[in-house]
Amino acid sequence: MKGKKQLWVKLGLAAIVSLLVLTVITYIGISLYFEDHYYYNTIIGGEDFSYKTPIEAEGILYTKMDSYSLEISGREDVSDKILPEEINMKFLMDDTLIRIKKEQKPELWFLCFFKEYNYTFPWAVKYDEDALENKIKELAFFQAKNIRKAKDAYLTYSEEEKEYVIVGADAGTEVVKSKVKETLKDALDALELKVDLEENGCYKTAKVEEDNEELVEVKDRANKYVNSKVIYDWNGNEVVVDADIIHNWIIIDDNQVSLDEEAIKDFVAEQAKKYDTYGKNRIFHTTDGREVELKSGAYGWKTDKDTEGDELIKILKKGETIEKRPEYSFTAAQPGDRDIGDTYVEIDLGSQHLYLYVDGKMILESDFVSGNMARGWTTPAGVFGLTYKTRNAVLRGSNYETPVSYWMPFNGNIGMHDATWRSSFGGEIYLTNGSHGCINLPFENAKIIYEYVYTGFPVVCYY
């Protein structure tokens, strides 16, 4: 039994020794392999050269250089490339491949399974600078058809949205030549296969982007104006001043927003010309059934253009929404072209007969005596508004002073009044024995008219 035990011990020792010898021989063999081969995980210039010899690596690199080109990409799918022969490019290999191998100790080969060995390209690149300069000029990025200048973000009025909006900046496709040249040289020196001009910041950029604080502030100020709304009752006509009109009055200059005040006042003047009745002739239907055309006289709707222009400017600056009538310097009995209404004094100078209408009902009719035609004091025809009324006035002229009880002027010094010195009225008295232009009335009739009329009361005179 003892002999057998010793035998197994000897056999065990022999096996261990054999295994150790085999391990050492294997380790030495692998170490010898890495005498002229790169470690596993050896990366040179981005290429994996694991288990390659320097000579094999050199061959692979030269083969790669034979088909080398630099592909250049940019905005809007514009691209181009540079070939080595176009710039007389040469690849000069140094002793880097051998030096790398020497740095990798063969006996430490097992370390390569725990780390990566990275090295740069083992060559220098040379090319003709002038040739490169000429090639860059020829690149697609510098061709006129591919160049669109960058545009700043800007304000515009949107007809659809009824307000000012910011149109975003256009980045364009214009490159900076010096930056392109710098980027391409770096890529060629590193033998990169691709380079993106956008990523390398080679494009010119807009100075003002959509989120520019000043631009946003200008937009808000402009929209304060266009968001205003004024609904006018302009002599019975609705006139709406809203964004579609207001945006034409906004001036934006160097980030300053202002209103074209002259244009606003022109607008008010245009509306006044369209809707005012003051100074315009009218068609009037007389009591005796005639249709006569009357000169306006001092009657009708007349916009106070300066005052209303200033008022509209104030409203827009406040950004208000408001309904209003324009400011008038003269008003009429009712709105519209038929502004005399159905309450008025009708003076038929031809027949020397007067009618007082109130709400369409004839309240009074009376004979009268008007201006002396023989003396040239003819009472003018036209439509007028009563200037005022007063009791116990004294009418004065160059050669007379006449007291009256009821004085109702409507056309300068011409007015209606009682004439107690006259014993008769109407007929043809006015032709040779008329007044200085006034409407002489019987006392009682003058009194009744006085009770009904008021400042602005329509007075219609015709022949």
Buried (B, 14 or more C-beta within 10 A) or exposed (E): EEEEEEEEEEEEEEEEEEEEEEEEEEEEEBBEEBEEBBBBBBBBBEBEBEBBBBEBBBEBBEEBBEEBBBBBBBBEEBBBBBEBEBBEBEBEBEEBBEEBBEEBEBEEBEEBEEEEBEBEBBBEBBBBEEBBEEBBEEBBBBEEEBBBEBBBBBBEBEEEEBBBEBEBBBBBBBBBBEBBBEBBBEBBEBBBEEBBBBEBEBBBEBEBBBEBEEBBEBBEBBBBBBBBBBBBEBBBEEBEBBBEBBBEBBEBEEEEBBBBBEEBBBBBBEBBEEBBBBEBEBEBEBBEEEEBEBBBBBBBBBBBBEBBBBBBBEBBEEBEEEEBBBBBBBBBBBBEBBBBBEBBBBBBBEBBBBBBBEEEEEBBBBBBBBBBBEEEBBBBBBBBBBBEBEEEBEBEEEEEEBEBBBBBBBBEEBBBBBBBEBEEBBEEBBEEEBBBBBBBBBBEBBEBBBEBBEEBBBBBBBE
